[in-house]
Amino acid sequence: MAEVYSTLQPRGDKILVGSLIAGRHQALLMDKWVPLSTILSVDHDSPFYNEKAKMGSFYNESWALTHMLALSDAYRPKFVKLLQAATAGPVPITAVEKAFERPLMLIDKDLQGYLRGTRFQGVLLPMKLVKVEDDLPAAPAAAFDVTLTLTELTDRPGHEEATRQSLERLTRDDPKRPEPEAALGYLEWRRKDTTAALPHFKKAFDLGSHSSRFLWDYGRMAGGSDTEMAVKALRKLVANEPNRNEARFTLASILLHAGRHEEALVAVAPVQKVSDTDAPKLFRILAYGQMKRGNREDARVAAERWQKYASEDEKPEADRMLAYLQAPAKGDLVIPDERPHLVRPESTDAPPITLPAHTNEEINGEFQRLLCDDGMLSVVLLTVHGRQTFLIADPKTVVLSGAGGATVDLTCGPQKKEAVRVEYRKPPAGTSGVDGVVIALHFGE
């Protein structure tokens, strides 16, 4: 987008957008073509982002693709759909194909033909440039800002330790500036160590780091372990960008799993119109929120609409919810958790166990065995009270932390006797042979 708009030219009381960048156009006609599937998959660790020999193809084709999608007669009418998808973060290839209702292979072919053509579309925007008459005094940049900028410019794969040392020096030079803390958080996140990243993100937030990107990343990251901070970050983002539905859905989902159903419904109340892609997210939240509120009829209507738009992966959950709401009331339905979860073994038709609504309890112990009997999972711990067994009613609702990452796959049988802290609730009445129902497992504690 920046490259396309770098060509702005005044034309009286209008501005021309879309002039060709001759050097990029010529290079694309001479260099070997890189498939768009590769270009659209480039990230900060990719050779096309870091290696000079390949970087040109990435920027050249990115500019050309954006030029065609934003300005050509064939693609421009649907470009807004792609921009809407991009507000939520990186756009997957499937979102590009969906926005233009065309497979990427054909978009790739169209782009190559577009570049070999003799006609390129520009746009005249009605906007007169105002001449700046005031003097703009220059001043030397502060040493802190110069160092921060240089650190960001040299932050590349293989230079992580130098980047870390520079950022840590900056936190000592000015403890009130949020930028180094945020950068340290992203540095840890790139290492896939969210446990180390979160304290930096929290400090950056408290110091005033409230950019859209930061709030979105922090809110999602904290959602699995620090509900209150996740809610604060996402509420701030929604306040800044009221029409950012994806942020509203994420906020509402976190509130729902925290048992704050009224607040979840309030979070999505302003949403008046959604795409087919977002519809399942909205109606899922409404169905569970209204059910928890006791409004079974409203929940049933939302569940029917959820079922209509649900993907194949989530259709079973939507079907289960609708069947529950259409049947006579029998207790409550467990809300599946979308946070990191244990992998369920194949085959289990056992119904989910509804958890009583009292306060969680905790116990520390040594993880000795994972029992897998008749499709049900149980964690066996050696604690100060001897061997104790805790049932995993639904692996999708178990929160994990530690063990070097957020997602852990466990196999049945004896374990390596690792220290673990278990958050649990008392088992439902009539459940025998277990000491509790697992809510969370914290390894290494």
C-alpha positions, 0 to 999 in steps of 0.5 A, spaced: 500 500 500 505 504 501 508 503 494 502 504 491 501 511 494 508 513 494 506 515 487 501 521 489 501 526 484 497 533 484 493 534 478 489 541 479 484 540 485 485 532 484 491 527 486 493 522 481 494 515 485 497 509 481 502 511 476 507 506 475 514 505 478 518 504 472 524 500 476 519 495 479 515 494 473 521 493 469 524 488 474 518 484 474 518 483 466 526 481 467 526 477 473 524 470 474 517 470 477 516 468 484 509 464 485 504 469 489 503 463 494 510 464 496 510 472 496 503 471 501 507 467 505 513 471 507 514 473 514 520 476 518 524 470 518 523 469 510 529 469 506 525 474 501 524 479 507 532 478 509 536 476 503 538 482 498 538 477 492 530 475 494 528 482 497 527 485 490 522 480 488 518 480 494 517 488 494 516 488 487 511 483 486 507 486 493 507 492 489 504 490 483 499 485 486 496 491 490 496 495 484 492 490 480 487 489 486 486 496 488 486 499 482 484 495 476 477 494 473 476 487 475 479 487 482 477 494 485 470 493 487 472 487 491 478 490 494 474 493 500 473 486 502 480 484 503 482 491 507 476 489 512 480 482 513 486 485 514 484 489 520 484 483 524 492 481 522 495 477 517 491 475 511 491 468 510 491 466 502 484 463 503 482 470 505 484 473 499 481 467 495 474 469 498 475 476 498 475 476 490 472 469 489 477 467 485 483 461 486 490 464 487 493 460 481 488 464 477 490 471 481 497 469 479 496 468 472 492 475 472 497 479 475 502 476 470 498 478 464 496 485 467 504 486 468 505 485 460 499 489 458 499 496 455 494 499 460 494 500 467 488 503 471 490 510 475 485 513 480 484 521 481 481 523 488 478 530 489 483 533 494 487 539 493 494 539 497 495 545 502 501 549 501 505 549 508 507 556 509 509 555 517 516 554 518 518 547 521 524 548 526 528 542 526 531 539 532 536 534 533 533 527 535 534 525 542 539 519 543 534 515 546 530 515 540 536 514 535 538 508 539 531 505 539 530 506 531 537 503 530 535 497 534 529 496 530 533 497 524 538 491 526 533 487 529 534 481 524 534 473 525 541 471 528 542 478 532 537 477 537 542 477 543 544 484 541 537 486 540 536 484 547 542 487 550 540 494 547 533 494 549 534 492 556 539 498 556 534 502 554 529 500 559 534 502 564 536 509 561 528 511 561 524 506 565 518 510 563 518 509 556 514 503 553 517 502 547 523 497 549 518 493 553 514 492 548 519 490 543 522 485 548 515 482 549 515 481 541 522 478 541 520 473 546 514 472 542 518 470 536 522 465 540 515 462 542 516 463 549 509 467 551 511 466 559 517 470 558 513 475 553 507 477 557 511 481 563 514 485 558 507 486 554 504 488 561 509 493 563 509 496 556 501 497 556 501 500 563 506 505 561 502 507 555 503 502 549 496 503 546 497 502 538 492 497 535 497 492 533 500 492 540 493 491 543 491 486 539 497 482 540 497 483 547 489 481 548 490 475 545 496 473 548 494 474 555 487 471 554 489 464 556 492 466 562 491 473 565 483 474 563 483 481 566 489 484 562 486 481 556 480 484 557 483 491 559 487 491 552 481 489 548 477 494 551 482 499 549 482 497 542 475 496 541 474 503 544 479 506 539 476 502 533 469 501 535 468 497 528 473 492 529 469 486 530 474 481 530 476 484 537 469 484 539 469 477 538 475 475 541 473 480 547 467 477 548 469 469 548 474 471 553 469 474 557 464 468 556 470 463 558 471 467 565 463 466 566 462 474 565 456 472 560 453 479 561 459 483 559 460 478 553 453 480 550 455 487 551 461 487 548 458 484 541 451 488 542 454 494 537 455 489 531 449 490 526 452 487 520 457 481 519 460 477 513 459 470 512 466 468 515 464 472 522 457 470 522 459 463 526 463 467 531 457 472 533 452 467 533 456 462 537 457 468 542 450 470 542 448 462 543 452 461 549 451 468 552 443 468 552 443 460 554 448 462 561 443 468 562 437 463 562 434 466 555 433 459 552 429 461 546 434 467 544 439 462 545 436 457 540 435 462 535 442 464 535 444 457 535 440 456 529 443 461 525 450 459 528 449 452 525 447 455 518 454 459 518 458 454 521 464 451 518 465 443 518 470 443 523 465 447 528 458 444 526 458 438 531 459 443 536 453 448 533 449 441 532 450 439 540 448 446 542 442 446 538 440 439 540 441 441 547 437 448 547 431 444 543 431 439 549 427 440 555 432 443 560 437 439 564 442 443 567 447 447 564 452 446 558 459 446 558 462 452 554 468 449 550 475 453 550 479 455 544 485 456 548 491 451 548 488 444 550 490 437 551 490 433 545 484 428 546 485 420 544 481 418 538 474 415 540 470 417 546 463 418 546 462 419 553 458 426 554 461 432 557 461 433 565 458 439 567 462 442 572 459 445 579 459 453 579 464 453 586 471 456 587 477 452 584 482 449 588 489 447 587 494 442 589 501 441 587 504 434 586 508 429 582 505 427 575 505 420 575 500 417 570 495 419 565 490 414 565 485 413 559 480 408 560 474 407 556 475 414 553 476 418 559 482 421 561 485 422 568 491 425 571 494 421 577 498 425 582 503 423 588 501 429 593 502 430 600 495 426 601 498 420 597 496 418 590 490 422 587 486 422 581 483 428 577 478 427 571 479 431 565 472 432 563 473 435 556 480 436 554 478 442 550 477 446 556 483 444 560 488 450 560 496 449 560 502 453 562 509 451 562 513 446 559 516 450 554 510 452 551 502 453 551 500 447 547 502 440 550 501 433 547 500 427 552 500 420 551 497 415 556 501 411 561 507 413 566 509 420 565 516 422 567 514 425 574 514 432 573 512 437 578 505 440 576 500 444 580 493 442 578 487 447 579 481 443 580 473 443 582 470 438 586 467 432 582 459 432 581 455 429 585 455 421 584 462 421 581 466 416 584 473 414 584 476 421 583 478 427 587 476 433 582 475 435 575 481 438 572 481 446 570 488 447 569 495 444 569 501 448 570 507 444 569 514 445 572 511 448 579 
